[in-house]
Amino acid sequence: MAVSTGGVSVGGVPGSGAPAGSGSRTWTRRDAARLLLASSAVALAPVITASRPSRSADRPPGGGPFDETYRGRRIQGSPVSHGLSALDIAWHVTVDGEPLHLMRRADGTWLSMVDHYSWYGTPLEATRAAVDELGPRERLRHLAPGPLGGGHPHREAQHGVRA
């Protein structure tokens, strides 16, 4: 079977537009298959690259554990799994040994109990922002549950708020 397009034939038979001795190349089925394979490889390369998992897929959401000194404060954090999904990972974070509660928003960002109005891409960024908000002198207070400890930093129970 020979296919001719513009003087080039496939299958060893010269095309109608090229004289036999004009020096034009005769394409074989093998040449056509190589051309088809090469063009499909070039076309599929972006799809294959995009489908590969990123290197950050091995880390928990929000990055890995951290333990550092930031602005004179020791901040530590590690992921704690609460469910089967990668989205169910919570973090245990402390600033100078006192727990800092972080919450994950629906869009995957994080906020802290120190600042409910700003959110950050990782727990480390949220912890650093909490240290910035606390300043050099203020410390996190341990909020023990019970009638004297409150249990919430705003202490609604002491203001007579009823729901």
Number of C-alpha atoms within 10 A of each C-alpha: 8 14 16 18 10 9 15 20 23 20 17 16 16 21 19 13 12 17 11 12 7 7 8 14 13 18 18 16 15 11 13 13 11 12 12 11 12 11 11 11 12 10 11 10 10 10 10 10 10 9 8 8 9 9 7 11 9 10 12 17 20 21 16 15 16 14 13 12 13 13 12 10 16 14 23 21 20 19 19 12 14 12 10 8 8 12 14 12 17 21 20 15 23 19 20 15 13 15 17 24 15 20 18 21 11 8 7 14 17 22 24 20 15 19 14 11 8 12 19 19 16 17 30 23 15 24 26 18 19 19 22 12 12 14 11 11 5 9 13 17 11 13 15 11 10 8 9 10 13 15 15 12 13 10 14 12 12 10 8 8 8 6 3
